[in-house]
Amino acid sequence: MSAETGRTIETTGAAHTEALGRAVGEVAEAGLYLALDGELGGGKTTFVRGLAAGLGAAARVASPTFVIMREYCGRLPLYHCDFYRLEHGGDIAELELDACLERGVVAAEWASLFEPPRGARVLAVHFEWTGDEARRVTMTAHCERTRKLLAGIKL
């Protein structure tokens, strides 16, 4: 994978996965849509915990599985969504993700269940277990802005 299009990082545990999320949060811009996918327990919420910290949010990040969306305030608002329990497109439309992207960053767990909002600057992040605590995190940029963001991540 070229550095402009994608980047794969082997994390050694939860703290390393969280540090990766923090690094993304430090360079994130309004309009960024993080499409998070991977196995159950694969590190998606751990990554978002770091993302929130990188955006300067002080709140404790919790999984949005049962509430569908949580908002965290920092340098930019972070909208943390979980699409696992949604059944159809009408459910996702009610979240008004376009308006969220105008103001801040959206991190959507189980993002592959629905198309991203039209015009979103998508950075796909896939989590895969490779050992007891280790994960392979593959980030793929889907536009020029996210390619530049990906290149700016320091870890």
C-alpha positions in Angstrom: 0.0 0.0 0.0 1.5 3.4 -0.9 1.9 6.0 1.8 -0.5 8.3 0.0 -3.4 5.8 -0.2 -3.0 3.5 2.8 -1.0 2.7 5.8 -0.9 -0.5 7.9 0.3 -0.4 11.5 0.7 -3.4 13.8 -0.3 -2.4 17.3 0.9 -4.4 20.3 -2.0 -3.8 22.6 -4.8 -1.5 23.7 -2.5 1.4 24.7 -0.8 1.3 21.3 -4.2 1.2 19.5 -5.3 4.2 21.6 -2.1 6.1 20.8 -2.8 5.5 17.1 -6.3 7.0 17.5 -4.8 10.0 19.4 -2.4 10.6 16.5 -5.3 10.7 14.1 -7.2 13.1 16.3 -4.3 15.5 16.5 -4.4 16.0 12.7 -8.2 15.6 12.1 -10.3 18.3 10.4 -14.0 18.9 10.3 -15.6 16.8 7.6 -13.5 13.7 8.4 -15.6 10.4 8.3 -13.7 7.6 10.0 -15.3 4.3 8.7 -14.3 1.8 11.4 -14.7 -1.9 10.7 -13.4 -5.2 12.1 -14.2 -8.0 14.4 -16.2 -7.6 17.6 -13.7 -6.5 20.3 -11.2 -5.6 17.6 -10.2 -2.2 19.0 -12.7 0.2 17.4 -13.8 1.9 20.6 -10.3 1.8 22.0 -9.2 3.7 18.8 -12.0 6.2 19.3 -10.9 6.8 22.9 -7.5 7.9 21.6 -9.2 9.9 18.8 -11.2 11.8 21.3 -8.1 12.6 23.4 -6.3 13.7 20.3 -9.2 16.1 19.6 -8.9 17.4 23.2 -12.1 15.9 24.6 -11.9 15.2 28.3 -14.9 13.0 28.6 -14.6 9.2 29.1 -15.4 7.5 25.8 -17.9 4.6 26.0 -19.3 2.4 23.3 -22.4 3.8 21.6 -23.8 0.4 20.8 -27.1 0.9 22.6 -27.5 4.7 22.1 -26.3 4.7 18.5 -24.4 8.0 18.8 -22.4 9.8 21.4 -21.0 13.3 21.1 -17.7 14.5 22.7 -16.6 18.1 22.8 -13.0 19.1 22.1 -11.1 21.2 19.5 -13.8 19.8 17.2 -16.9 17.9 18.1 -16.5 14.1 17.8 -19.6 12.1 16.9 -19.1 8.5 17.7 -21.6 6.2 16.1 -22.3 2.4 16.1 -24.3 1.1 13.2 -24.4 -2.5 14.4 -28.0 -2.3 15.6 -29.4 -0.2 12.8 -31.6 -2.0 10.4 -32.0 0.3 7.3 -31.0 3.5 5.7 -33.8 5.5 7.4 -32.2 4.8 10.7 -28.9 6.3 9.6 -30.7 9.3 8.0 -32.1 10.3 11.4 -28.5 10.7 12.7 -28.1 13.8 10.4 -24.4 12.9 9.7 -24.1 15.6 7.1 -24.7 18.3 9.7 -22.3 16.5 12.1 -19.6 16.5 9.4 -20.0 20.2 8.8 -19.1 20.8 12.5 -16.7 18.1 13.3 -15.5 14.5 12.9 -17.6 11.3 12.7 -16.2 8.0 13.8 -18.6 5.2 12.7 -18.2 1.7 14.0 -19.5 -1.1 11.7 -19.4 1.6 8.9 -19.5 -1.0 6.1 -23.2 -1.6 6.9 -24.1 1.7 5.2 -22.8 4.0 2.5 -20.8 7.0 3.9 -22.6 10.4 3.7 -22.3 11.9 0.2 -19.2 14.2 0.0 -17.7 12.9 3.2 -13.9 12.8 3.4 -13.6 9.1 4.2 -10.7 7.4 6.0 -11.5 3.7 6.3 -9.9 2.0 9.3 -10.0 -1.8 9.5 -9.0 -3.7 12.7 -7.8 -7.3 12.6 -6.6 -9.4 15.5 -3.1 -10.8 14.9 -2.3 -12.2 18.4 -3.4 -12.1 22.0 -3.2 -8.3 22.2 -1.9 -7.4 18.8 -3.9 -5.9 16.0 -3.3 -5.0 12.4 -4.8 -1.6 11.7 -5.2 -0.7 8.1 -6.1 2.9 7.2 -7.2 3.7 3.7 -7.7 7.2 2.3 -10.5 7.7 -0.1 -9.8 11.3 -1.2 -7.0 13.8 -1.5 -7.7 15.4 1.9 -7.6 12.1 3.7 -4.4 11.1 1.8 -2.8 14.3 3.2 -4.2 13.6 6.7 -2.8 10.1 6.6 0.6 11.4 5.6 0.5 13.7 8.6 -0.1 11.1 11.2 3.0 10.7 13.5 3.2 7.6 15.5 
